[in-house]
């Protein structure tokens, strides 16, 4: 089966390019942009991002700059992007991502062992996107970066 779920984010005030350059610095990978000017969309800034795609070794993210007035139609639904990881190597990777996403943002729940037996933490990045980290690590493993 070749089905994947790819988060598609919208950023107010033309924030897509800055957010995706930040994400590329954290996650690696390649970013491609299509601007409103590339497609001749009227009434939008020519350098605004109509579509962005970040393809990393682990996942893909897509996004665009929000249309004017979009914030008036956005409801109160909150969405988190959740990383699920197992094993020491993946755990070290997502702990690094968690720390990098927290720069300029805010940690809601510090990454720590939880009562259900896994490490968990959540962070809102500098662009207002909320991320969760859930990881099952080998016995005796502890986050080295936090």
N, C-alpha and C positions, 0 to 999 in steps of 0.2 A: 504494500500500500504506500502511496506517495502523497500523503496529505500532511500539511503542516499548518499551524496557526501562527500568524505573524502579527504582532501588535502594530497598529497604525496610530501614531500620535499626531495631535494638532497642537501647534504652539502659537500663542498670541504674540502680537507685536513683532512678527518676523523673526522669531527666535529659533527656527529650525536649524539654520546653518550653524549657529554657535553651539546649540545643544549637540548636534551630530558630530561636530569637530571635537567636542568634549568627550562624547561617547567613544569616538574612534581612538582618542588618546588613552582611554581606559581599557576598551575591549579589543583593540586592534581591528583588523579587517579593512575593507574598502568601502568608501562612501561614493555614491553617484547622486548627482543633483539634476533636476529638470526645473528650470525657472519659469515663471509666468511669461517672461519675455520670450523664452524659447518657443513657446506655443502660441504667443499672440493673444493671451487672455487680457481683455480690456478691464479697466478700472482696478487693476492690481499692480503693485510695484513690479517693474520689469525684472528686478533682481530678487524678488520674493520667490520662495521655494514652493513650487507646485507639487513636487514629489521628491523625496529623498529616500535612499535605501542604503542601510549599513549591513553588509554581510561579513560576519566574523566567523571564526572557526567553529563557534558554538551555536550561533543563532542569527536571525535576521530581524532588523527593526526597520519600519518605514514611517514616514511622517510628512507633514506639509505645514506651511504657514496657514493659520486660520483665516477664513474669509472675514471681511469687516462685519461686525455685529454678531459673530459666532458666540461670544461669551453670553449674549442675551438668550441663546437657545440651549446652552449647556445646562443640564440639570445638576442635581446634587449627588449623582452617583460617583462613587470613588472607585478607581481601578488601580490595582497594584500590579507591577510586573514582578513575577516571582521566579527566583532561581532555586532549583532543586539540585542538590549535589550529594554525591556519596564518595567516600574514600579520601585519603589524605591529600592527594594531588589536586583533585577538584576542590576540596575544601579550602586549601591554601589559595587557589585561584579566586574563588568567590569572596573570600575574606578580603583579599586585595581590592576586588571590585567594590565591596561594601565601603571600605575605607576611602577609596577614591571618589565614590559617589557622594560621600558625606562632606567632602570639601566644598564649602560654600553653601551647603544645604543644612539639614538638621536630622539628627538621629532620633527616631521615635521610640524604638526599643533597641537598646544596645545588644549587639550580637553576643549571646551567652547560651549556655546549656539551659534547656527548659524542662519542666516537669514531665513532658511526654517523651524525654530521652533523646532529643535532637537539639542542635544549635539553631537558634532563630534570632533574627533581628530585622528591623525595617528602618528605612531612611528615605527622606524626601530630598532629592537632589536640588541643585541651584536653579533648575528650570521648572521646579514644581512637580516633577514626575516622582511617583512613589514606588519604591523597590522593596521586595522582601527577599531575604536569604534564608533558606531552609537547608540544613545539611546534616547528614548522618555521617559521622566521622568514626574512624577506628577507635577502639578503646584506648584511652591515654592521650589521644590527640588533643591539642589545645591551640586556639588561634595564636599564631606567632606575631601577627601584625597589629593586634589590638591591645 
